[in-house]
Amino acid sequence: MIDVLYFAWVRERVGLPRERIETEAATVADLVAELRVREARYDAAFSDTSALRVALDKELSSFDASLKGVREVAFFPPMTGG
């Protein structure tokens, strides 16, 4: 089981702040592919991964990163600041 967290517009499109899922995904990209085929709302949220960032167990990561041993995956838009 893995906890998946959604922030900002990703949460709005998916309709959930978080969920716990069972996955066989080896990488973040594999997880995204699994999520996209679930329902149209996931497909909309993950249609452009270049507009997303991902953190694994609260550490910024990449979409080709392994999920082995990961307990939490968080998806969010890039942060901007001033």
N, C-alpha and C positions, 0 to 999 in steps of 0.2 A: 504494500500500500504506500501511496505517496500523496502528500498534501499539495494541492495546486492552488495558488493564490492569484487573484486577478485584481489589478489596480487601475484606477482612472477609467478611461474610455473602454479598456479591455473588459473591466467589470460590467460596465453598462451594456456592452454588446452581448456578453455571455449571460448576464442576468444573475450572477452569483459572485459573492466576494471570495469564496473558497470552496473547495470540495476535496474529498478524499477519494482517490481512484485506484483501481487495480490496473497495472499496465505491464506489458512485456517490452516496452520501448527501451532501446539501448542508449539512445541519445535524446537530447532535447528536441532535435528535428523530428525524430521518430515519434515522440510524444505529441508534437504539434500535428503531425500527419494523422495520428489516431484521433485527436480531438476534432480536427476539421471534418472528419467523416461522420461524427456523431449526429450533428444537427446543423442547420443553416446558421444559427447564431454563432456557433464556434467557427464555422467556415468564414463568416464575416469578420470575426475578431482576429483571426490568424491569416487572413488573405494576403497581407503584406508584412512579412516578418522583419523587413528592413526598418519598419516603423515601430519595432518592439525591442525591448531589452529583456534579459532574463537573469535571474539570480538563483543559484543553487545553494540551499542552506545558508541564505543571506549573503552570499558572495557573488558579485557580478561574474557572469560567465558567458559562454557563446552557445550558439545553437548546435554546434557539433560536439559539445561536451557530453561525456558519459554520465548516465544516471545511476551507475553502480554505487550503492551505498547512500544515495541521496534520499533525504526524508522530505524535503520541501522544495518546490519549484515555484517561483514567482514571476509573473509576466506583467510588464508595465511599459508605458511609453517613455521615451528619453526624457530625462530631467533637464529643465532649463532654470537658470538662476540669474540673479542680477547683483 
